[in-house]
Amino acid sequence: MLLSVGGVCHILCFVTKLLVRYLSDNIKEEFYHHHKQIWIITKGISRQIKVINTVEVKEIGIADIIFFYKDRLTGNMSHQTIEMRLQNL
């Protein structure tokens, strides 16, 4: 079964709402600056496809992931640096 980008975003929003309802009784934590992304990993180049309801849909080239992973293994990156680099792929 193939889903469109809009279908995937709809499913993710639905699942997120279910999790929030389930966890809201037990966990009181607020996330003000979260950044949601959907990655479609291909052999092509990395690019943004579209933004749907604050969810960024990106095509990510496998070469960029390999390059990032190689940098991560050979360098000393903080968690914040890793997060920012992944967010900006």
QUITA-V530702 format. One record per residue. N is the residue number from 0. RES is the residue in one letter. D_LAST is the distance of its C-alpha to the last C-alpha in Angstrom with 2 decimals. Layout:
N/RES/D_LAST ; N/RES/D_LAST
//
This chain:
0/M/27.83 ; 1/L/24.92 ; 2/L/23.40 ; 3/S/21.94 ; 4/V/18.73 ; 5/G/21.21 ; 6/G/23.11 ; 7/V/20.24 ; 8/C/19.46 ; 9/H/23.23 ; 10/I/23.59 ; 11/L/20.86 ; 12/C/22.60 ; 13/F/25.93 ; 14/V/25.07 ; 15/T/23.64 ; 16/K/26.92 ; 17/L/28.97 ; 18/L/27.35 ; 19/V/27.86 ; 20/R/31.48 ; 21/Y/32.07 ; 22/L/30.62 ; 23/S/31.85 ; 24/D/35.33 ; 25/N/34.31 ; 26/I/31.35 ; 27/K/31.30 ; 28/E/27.86 ; 29/E/25.97 ; 30/F/22.24 ; 31/Y/21.81 ; 32/H/18.17 ; 33/H/16.32 ; 34/H/13.15 ; 35/K/13.28 ; 36/Q/10.76 ; 37/I/11.82 ; 38/W/9.86 ; 39/I/11.85 ; 40/I/11.25 ; 41/T/12.96 ; 42/K/14.08 ; 43/G/12.91 ; 44/I/10.16 ; 45/S/6.79 ; 46/R/8.08 ; 47/Q/9.29 ; 48/I/12.63 ; 49/K/14.44 ; 50/V/15.14 ; 51/I/18.11 ; 52/N/19.91 ; 53/T/17.05 ; 54/V/14.93 ; 55/E/11.74 ; 56/V/11.65 ; 57/K/8.74 ; 58/E/9.28 ; 59/I/7.00 ; 60/G/8.81 ; 61/I/10.64 ; 62/A/10.85 ; 63/D/7.26 ; 64/I/8.11 ; 65/I/11.45 ; 66/F/10.61 ; 67/F/8.84 ; 68/Y/11.87 ; 69/K/14.23 ; 70/D/13.32 ; 71/R/13.78 ; 72/L/17.07 ; 73/T/18.43 ; 74/G/17.50 ; 75/N/18.59 ; 76/M/15.77 ; 77/S/16.77 ; 78/H/15.58 ; 79/Q/14.38 ; 80/T/12.32 ; 81/I/10.76 ; 82/E/10.20 ; 83/M/8.73 ; 84/R/6.25 ; 85/L/5.31 ; 86/Q/5.74 ; 87/N/3.81 ; 88/L/0.00
//
